[in-house]
Amino acid sequence: MSTLDVVVILLGIVALGAAVALTLATVRMRRVTAEAELLVEDLQRTRAAFEEDAAAAFDELHRTVVRAGAQVDEVEALVDVAHAIGGRVDAATDVTYRALTSPVIKTVALASGTRRAARRLRPGRHDDPS
């Protein structure tokens, strides 16, 4: 066997080893690719389920916001009514105060004056205790 024969045999062995290595790498890549495809399919199913759930949640949120807006309008109307009632009560209180204050003060003054006059008219008592 000549040197050329040995080199050809060694190159053949190296080529065979490279072919085996490439075959093993290809098989492993195929396996990894199949697993990745399964993961992608699972991810797509998860995304579709999420989209359905998110759409349902968004619809419910929209209905809730619409109901809350209507309730805010109702509360606003009630606050306006309460404010108007408060204004009327304040006005009625003011009118009542003005109507009753003067006669009550005059009545208290008259009663006080009458009491003092009665004390002075009593026999034997002419001092003013107040």
N, C-alpha and C positions, 0 to 999 in steps of 0.2 A: 504494500500500500504506500502509495506515494503521499507526499505532503498535500497535494491537491485533493486526493481522495479523503484524507482526514479533514481537511477544511470543508469540503462539500458535506461530509457526514455531520460535522459539527454545525454547519449552517442549517442542515436539514433538521437536526435536533432542536436548534434554537428556533427555527421556523415552526416546528411542531409544538414546542413549548409556547410560543407566541400565539399560535392558533388555539391551543387549549386555554390559555389565559384569556384571550379575547372571547372565546366561547363561554367561559365561566362568567366573565364580566357582562356579556350580553344576556345570559340567563338571569343573573342577579338584577340587571337593569330592567329586564322584563317583569320580574317579580315586584320590584319597587314601583314600576309604572302601574302595574295592576292594583297595588295597594293605594297608590295616589288616586287612581280613577275611582276606587271605592270611596275614598275619603271625599273626593269632589262630589260624588253622587249623594253621599250623606249630608254634606254641607248644603247642597242644593235643596234637598228635602227639608232641612232645618230652616233654610231661608224662606222657602215657600210657606212653611207652617208659621214662621214669625210674621211674614207679610199678612197672612190671614188674621192672626191674632192682633196684629197692630192695626189693621183696618177696622176690625170689630171694636177695639179699644178707642180708636179715633172717632168712630161713629158715636159710641157711648159718651165720649168726652164732649163731642159737639152737641148732643142732645142735652147733656147736663149744663153746658154753658148757656144754651138757649133758655132752659128752664130757670137758671140762676138770673139771667137777664130779665126775664119776666117777673121774677120775684123781687128783684131790685126795683123795678118800676112800681110794683105794688107797694113796697115799703116806702119808696119815695112819695107816692101819693098819700100814704098814711101819715108820713112825717109832715107833709104840707097841710093836711087836715088838722093834725095835732097843733101845728104852729098857728093855724087860723083860730082854732078853739082857744089856744093860750092867749092870743091877742084879744079875743072877745072876753075871756075871763078877766084879763087885766083891765080892759075898758069897763066892764061891769063892776069890778072891785073899786075902780077909781070913782065911778059915778056913785056907788053906794057909800063910799067914804065921804065924798063931798056932801051927799044928801043927809047922812046921819051925823056927821061930825058937828056941824053947827048947832042943830037942835039938841044933841046930847050935851054939848058943852054949855049951852044956855040952860038946860034943865039942871045940870049939876050945879051951875052957878046960882040958879034960883033956889035950889034945895039948900045949898050952903048959906045963902043969905037969909033964907027963912029960918034956918036953925039958929043962926046968930041973933036974929031978931027975937026969936022965941026965948032964947037964953036971957037976953037983956030985959025982956018984959016980965020975967019971973020975979016975984017979990024976993028981995034980999040978995039977989045975985046980979051984979052989974059988971063983973070982970070978963074979959075975953080970953078963953084958954088957948086960942090959936095964935 
